[in-house]
Amino acid sequence: MVDRPEPAALRGDVFEREETVAAWDDDYYHPLAARYYDRALPDMLTAMGVRPGDLVLDAGCGPGVHSIRAARFGAKVKAIDVSSVMLAHARARAERAGVSAMIDFAKDDLTKLSLEPGAFSFIFSWGVLIHVPDAMSALDHLARSAAPGGKLALHILAKDSLDDMIEQGLRRLLRKPLKNLEETPLGRGNWYDFNGERLWVQRFDIGKLERVMAERDLRLVGRRGAEFSEFQRRAPKLLRPLLLLANRLAYDLRLPAALFCTQIVIFEKPPERRNRIDGSAP
Ligand SMILES: C[S@@+](CC[C@H](N)C(=O)[O-])C[C@H]1O[C@@H](n2cnc3c(N)ncnc32)[C@H](O)[C@@H]1O
C-alpha cells in the first residue's frame, strides 16, 4: 500500500510552518525577482480589466506579497488563505508596506469557501491551486464566487512546458523517475517532501483546465507565460541570480506562453443574460 497521508491533515501542516515562508522568501521573493513580479502583477490586473478602486479577491494570499502589489495598483483587496501563519505574515507585511487599509485579510478554505456566490468581479489565485489536492472543488468555489461578466486569473504550474520536458528527459536518462506520480483530471501531480512535510504539487494540462472551466461556464480569454523555469530552486546558490535574471528576460520578451513553467490563464464568466420581456438584447 502507498503511504499517502490524508490531504486535509497535510495541508494544515506544511502551510502552518515558518520554514515554509522562509523557503519561499528564498526561492521566489528574492530581490532579483522583484522587478518581474512588479511587472507581472499589474500586467495581470490590467489584462483582467481591473481599475483603481475595484474590489479584487486574492484567493490564497500566502505571505501577502501579491495582495500588497494589488493594493499598490490601487485595488481594494480581499485576501484569504487557509493558514494562520501565512495570514500573520501577510498582515505584518501589508502594515510595513503601508497598505493595510486597502486589504481585508480573512481565513478561508478554497474548497469550502464561505463567500457569497457572484460576489467578485475580479479574482486572482497565484500559485495556489497547484497545492490543493482537491483542486476541482476549489475551482467550483472560485467559479461560483465570480460575478457575471467577472474575470478569474489562475497562476498555475504547466505540464509539458520546456522545463517540465527537460526534467522528465533527465529523469529518464538518469533512471530516476518521480515516485508516486498521479494522472489527475487536471494534469499530473505528486507529493513532495518539503522541509519534512509533504506538499502536493500538480502541473496543469491547460487543455484539460480549459474544458473543466467551460463546464463551469467560464471561458479562456487570456494566457501569458510567467516564470520561464523554476530551476533556481534547485540550482547552486551562485547560479540562482542568473536563472532569476533569465526568468525576468523571458517574461519581458513575452516568449510563447506554452514554453513557460508557470502560466497565468484568465477566464471570463458570461455577463448575465437580460430578460427579453424588458426589451433588452437576449
Ligand atoms: C505557494 S503559496 C502562494 C501564496 C501567494 N499567492 C503567493 O504567490 O505568494 C500557496 C498558498 O495557498 C494556501 N492554500 C493552500 N490550500 C488552500 C486552500 N484550500 N484554501 C486557501 N488557501 C490555501 C497556502 O496556505 C499558501 O499560503
The ligand as an SDF file (V2000), in Angstrom:
LIG
                    3D

 27 29  0  0  0  0  0  0  0  0999 V2000
    2.6830   28.8080   -2.8380 C   0  0  0  0  0  0  0  0  0  0  0  0
    1.6850   29.7200   -1.7440 S   0  0  0  0  0  0  0  0  0  0  0  0
    1.2270   31.1000   -2.7360 C   0  0  0  0  0  0  0  0  0  0  0  0
    0.9200   32.3090   -1.9150 C   0  0  0  0  0  0  0  0  0  0  0  0
    0.7180   33.6100   -2.6660 C   0  0  0  0  0  0  0  0  0  0  0  0
   -0.4000   33.5460   -3.5590 N   0  0  0  0  0  0  0  0  0  0  0  0
    1.9820   33.9840   -3.4060 C   0  0  0  0  0  0  0  0  0  0  0  0
    2.0420   33.7960   -4.6230 O   0  0  0  0  0  0  0  0  0  0  0  0
    2.9000   34.4790   -2.7700 O   0  0  0  0  0  0  0  0  0  0  0  0
    0.1870   28.7590   -1.6280 C   0  0  0  0  0  0  0  0  0  0  0  0
   -0.7750   29.3120   -0.6070 C   0  0  0  0  0  0  0  0  0  0  0  0
   -2.0280   28.6360   -0.7650 O   0  0  0  0  0  0  0  0  0  0  0  0
   -2.6060   28.4840    0.5070 C   0  0  0  0  0  0  0  0  0  0  0  0
   -3.5990   27.3930    0.4340 N   0  0  0  0  0  0  0  0  0  0  0  0
   -3.3700   26.0730    0.2230 C   0  0  0  0  0  0  0  0  0  0  0  0
   -4.5240   25.3930    0.2100 N   0  0  0  0  0  0  0  0  0  0  0  0
   -5.5150   26.3100    0.4080 C   0  0  0  0  0  0  0  0  0  0  0  0
   -6.9190   26.2160    0.4970 C   0  0  0  0  0  0  0  0  0  0  0  0
   -7.5580   25.0620    0.3690 N   0  0  0  0  0  0  0  0  0  0  0  0
   -7.6360   27.3470    0.7190 N   0  0  0  0  0  0  0  0  0  0  0  0
   -6.9900   28.5530    0.8480 C   0  0  0  0  0  0  0  0  0  0  0  0
   -5.6490   28.6920    0.7680 N   0  0  0  0  0  0  0  0  0  0  0  0
   -4.9140   27.5890    0.5500 C   0  0  0  0  0  0  0  0  0  0  0  0
   -1.4290   28.1640    1.4010 C   0  0  0  0  0  0  0  0  0  0  0  0
   -1.7070   28.3770    2.7670 O   0  0  0  0  0  0  0  0  0  0  0  0
   -0.3770   29.1080    0.8370 C   0  0  0  0  0  0  0  0  0  0  0  0
   -0.3710   30.3320    1.5180 O   0  0  0  0  0  0  0  0  0  0  0  0
  1  2  1  0
  2  3  1  0
  2 10  1  0
  3  4  1  0
  4  5  1  0
  5  6  1  0
  5  7  1  0
  7  8  2  0
  7  9  1  0
 10 11  1  0
 11 12  1  0
 11 26  1  0
 12 13  1  0
 13 14  1  0
 13 24  1  0
 14 15  1  0
 14 23  1  0
 15 16  2  0
 16 17  1  0
 17 18  1  0
 17 23  2  0
 18 19  1  0
 18 20  2  0
 20 21  1  0
 21 22  2  0
 22 23  1  0
 24 25  1  0
 24 26  1  0
 26 27  1  0
M  CHG  2   2   1   9  -1
M  END
$$$$
